[in-house]
Amino acid sequence: MARPNRRSFLRTTLATAATVTVAGTKSSGQVRGANETVRIAVAGLNGRGGEHVKQYLGMPNVQITHIVDPHGGTYKKRLDQIAAGNKPAPACVQDIRRVLEDRTVDAVSIATPNHWHALMTIWACQAGKDVYVEKPCSHNIHEGKIAVETARKHRRIVQHGTQSRSSRAWAELAAVAKSGQLGRLLVSRGLCYKTRNSIGTRPDSAPPDELDFNIWTGPAAARPHHANLVHYNWHWFWDFGNGDIGNQGVHQMDVARWLIPDAVWPRSVLSLGGRFGYTDQGETPNSQITVMDYGQTQLIFEVRGLRTEPLHGQGVGNILHFEAGVVAGGRLFRPGRIEGEPLPRVQGDVPLPKPGGIFENFIACVRSRRVEDQHADIAVGHVSSGLCHLANISYRLGREEAFDPRTRAVAGSAAATETLERLEDHLRGNGVRLADTRLKVGRKLEFDGATERFKNDAEADALLTRAYRAPFVVPERVV
């Protein structure tokens, strides 16, 4: 295949056909030596973008050639960071498509807002680049699926930013759970107890001169700019973010699923909650309970954005409820005992991640081309991100109910009922008058993991994807 020039590449990426693909601009399928330089572009320069830059600066024979952000005001701090690392200054670019034209770029490291993650991954894979993409790897389930298929078609290394997959301790705990030494795993619980204060309400305004708001908006529907979008509070708007379950929570969701032996997609999902304690411009819940059915195990996820005490010593973390007792903080607490004890050891081979952190592992796999050595391959990230999306779809299709009497949606599940009771106590402790407050109770949805669609619910299926704004279109299928 002839290599496209700048004009033909842009023409392809700007096409609006649902089956659009982008011809590769680099074919880097060969194993590379440790002394060969990996040239990388970092896209998204606030928050996690700074960590991406830091990680690559500390690696031998890795060069940051481009920094990419539609907001030109972000460049200086990263240029200063790179200069302090005694590395050459990269090019500063607002539009990722300019970088994807460059045949010398090997990889793109994505730390943009969520709504750009999958499309940028897809475009980069089509352009022959490897990808590190922050969590969640998608803004909805459809585009995550397309990202996986595109990575496979173009034989790209695509690593997902769920760093716990680099943890030997979590891998060993997953082996303990699978061994059956503690009996059945009854509940795998993830917690995102992280204070999120009111963001207030900001009026529509002209974007700053240095911000290309069209590029920033990307695949989302066009809307006026306001100061609660750029840079951080986009997390709490459905067009751009996924709430805290898809922000901080996707890390703990990934662990919660990993610890359920052989778990992929759940049979069903139910999510309930609300935005309690204040009235502001945010759209996503700051308090949310999600219950997923994995057969003999329930996955229960809790989000709390108001001030709260930890559960079993965990605030942002994971708790396992076995027949033998509760595992929290790496200790086993048997029923009726206050003191924890060491976890049992698993005999034989335990599948452990390769040494090194998740960024180091990414670069090692870029060199080796061994997808199987990745700590957090895109297929793993797609499912764990997808669980967050399932929760939000259930929640968004919900109806508002009074707190009293307690909703029957959790009836029949002692663990879910206890979780809701604790949420009610938590809200009261933060001054929320439950008698004057409505709880949004999501629709219980059955899910078919083989097709990645819901069973007999067209309204829920419609939320598996979105209407994309041309030319920033995730294709309907990979061709």
Secondary structure as UniProt FT lines:
FT   HELIX           6..13
FT   TURN            18..19
FT   TURN            34..35
FT   STRAND          38..43
FT   HELIX           48..57
FT   TURN            60..61
FT   STRAND          62..68
FT   HELIX           72..74
FT   HELIX           75..84
FT   TURN            85..86
FT   STRAND          91..93
FT   HELIX           96..100
FT   TURN            103..104
FT   STRAND          107..110
FT   HELIX           114..116
FT   HELIX           117..126
FT   TURN            127..128
FT   STRAND          130..133
FT   HELIX           141..153
FT   TURN            154..155
FT   STRAND          158..160
FT   HELIX           163..166
FT   HELIX           168..179
FT   TURN            180..182
FT   STRAND          185..193
FT   TURN            209..210
FT   HELIX           213..217
FT   TURN            218..219
FT   TURN            227..232
FT   HELIX           233..236
FT   TURN            238..240
FT   HELIX           244..246
FT   TURN            247..248
FT   HELIX           249..258
FT   TURN            261..262
FT   STRAND          268..274
FT   STRAND          287..294
FT   TURN            295..296
FT   STRAND          297..304
FT   TURN            312..313
FT   STRAND          316..322
FT   TURN            323..324
FT   STRAND          325..328
FT   TURN            329..330
FT   STRAND          331..333
FT   TURN            335..336
FT   STRAND          341..342
FT   HELIX           358..368
FT   HELIX           371..373
FT   HELIX           378..396
FT   STRAND          399..402
FT   HELIX           408..410
FT   TURN            411..412
FT   HELIX           414..429
FT   TURN            430..431
FT   HELIX           434..436
FT   STRAND          438..441
FT   STRAND          445..448
FT   TURN            449..452
FT   STRAND          453..454
FT   HELIX           458..462
FT   TURN            463..464
FT   TURN            470..471
//
